[in-house]
């Protein structure tokens, strides 16, 4: 996990309340340096169950979409079987593109 955090092509945006982290979105630039480039992927979203269904993930998405404006847009990477996440992403305006890739043993 530390290796992913230190990846220069990644950035983690956290949600805090009373100085405690309760949620995060991990962004990854697909083609090199992060800031000001062509496409950014959302590769991980996590919200503490106590804070779910309160609009936290939606607010974090709006914040990162305002902060970064990649010229070729956004890409979202998720597990197709996770219906809760798919519902959230589609509510935010993301669309399924049908691209599927099998998870390999090294991914977490």
C-alpha positions as CSV (number, residue, x, y, z in Angstrom):
1,X,0.0,0.0,0.0
2,X,2.8,2.4,0.8
3,X,4.2,1.8,-2.7
4,X,0.9,2.9,-4.1
5,X,0.8,6.0,-1.9
6,X,4.3,7.1,-3.0
7,X,3.6,6.6,-6.7
8,X,4.3,9.9,-8.4
9,X,1.4,9.2,-10.8
10,X,-1.1,8.9,-7.9
11,X,-2.7,11.2,-5.5
12,X,-5.0,10.4,-2.6
13,X,-7.7,12.9,-1.6
14,X,-9.0,12.3,1.9
15,X,-12.2,13.2,3.7
16,X,-11.7,14.3,7.3
17,X,-13.9,15.0,10.3
18,X,-12.5,16.2,13.6
19,X,-9.0,15.4,12.4
20,X,-9.9,11.8,11.6
21,X,-9.8,10.4,8.1
22,X,-13.0,8.6,7.2
23,X,-12.9,8.4,3.4
24,X,-10.6,8.7,0.4
25,X,-10.4,8.8,-3.4
26,X,-7.2,7.6,-5.1
27,X,-6.5,9.2,-8.4
28,X,-4.0,8.0,-11.0
29,X,-2.7,9.8,-14.0
30,X,-2.5,7.3,-16.9
31,X,0.3,8.8,-18.9
32,X,3.0,10.2,-16.7
33,X,3.1,13.3,-14.5
34,X,-0.1,14.0,-12.6
35,X,-0.9,17.7,-12.7
36,X,-2.3,19.2,-16.0
37,X,-2.3,16.1,-18.1
38,X,-4.8,14.5,-20.5
39,X,-6.7,11.8,-18.5
40,X,-7.0,10.9,-14.9
41,X,-8.5,7.7,-13.5
42,X,-10.3,7.2,-10.3
43,X,-8.9,3.8,-9.1
44,X,-10.2,3.5,-5.5
45,X,-12.9,5.0,-3.4
46,X,-13.4,4.2,0.2
47,X,-15.7,5.6,2.9
48,X,-16.0,4.4,6.5
49,X,-19.4,2.6,6.8
50,X,-20.5,5.0,9.5
51,X,-20.3,7.8,7.0
52,X,-21.8,6.1,4.0
53,X,-25.1,7.3,2.5
54,X,-24.4,10.9,3.6
55,X,-23.2,12.2,0.3
56,X,-19.5,12.1,1.3
57,X,-18.3,10.3,-1.8
58,X,-20.3,12.5,-4.1
59,X,-18.8,15.6,-2.5
60,X,-15.2,14.2,-2.8
61,X,-15.9,13.5,-6.5
62,X,-17.1,17.0,-7.1
63,X,-14.1,18.4,-5.3
64,X,-11.5,16.5,-7.3
65,X,-13.4,17.1,-10.6
66,X,-13.2,20.8,-9.9
67,X,-9.5,20.7,-8.8
68,X,-8.3,18.7,-11.8
69,X,-9.7,19.2,-15.3
70,X,-7.9,16.7,-17.6
71,X,-8.5,17.7,-21.3
72,X,-9.5,14.1,-22.2
73,X,-11.7,13.6,-19.2
74,X,-11.9,11.0,-16.5
75,X,-11.8,7.3,-16.4
76,X,-13.2,5.2,-13.6
77,X,-11.8,1.8,-12.6
78,X,-14.0,-0.5,-10.5
79,X,-15.1,-4.0,-9.9
80,X,-18.1,-4.7,-12.1
81,X,-19.8,-6.8,-9.4
82,X,-19.8,-4.0,-6.9
83,X,-23.3,-2.7,-7.5
84,X,-23.2,0.0,-4.8
85,X,-20.2,1.6,-6.4
86,X,-21.6,1.3,-9.9
87,X,-24.8,3.0,-8.7
88,X,-22.8,5.9,-7.2
89,X,-20.7,6.3,-10.3
90,X,-23.7,6.3,-12.6
91,X,-25.5,8.8,-10.4
92,X,-22.4,11.0,-10.8
93,X,-22.7,10.8,-14.6
94,X,-20.1,8.2,-15.3
95,X,-21.1,5.6,-18.0
96,X,-20.1,1.9,-18.3
97,X,-17.9,1.3,-21.3
98,X,-17.9,-2.4,-21.3
99,X,-14.1,-2.8,-20.9
100,X,-13.3,-5.7,-18.6
101,X,-10.0,-6.9,-17.4
102,X,-9.3,-9.8,-15.1
103,X,-7.7,-8.9,-11.8
104,X,-4.2,-10.4,-11.5
105,X,-2.8,-11.9,-8.2
106,X,-0.6,-8.9,-7.6
107,X,-3.4,-6.4,-7.5
108,X,-5.0,-5.5,-4.2
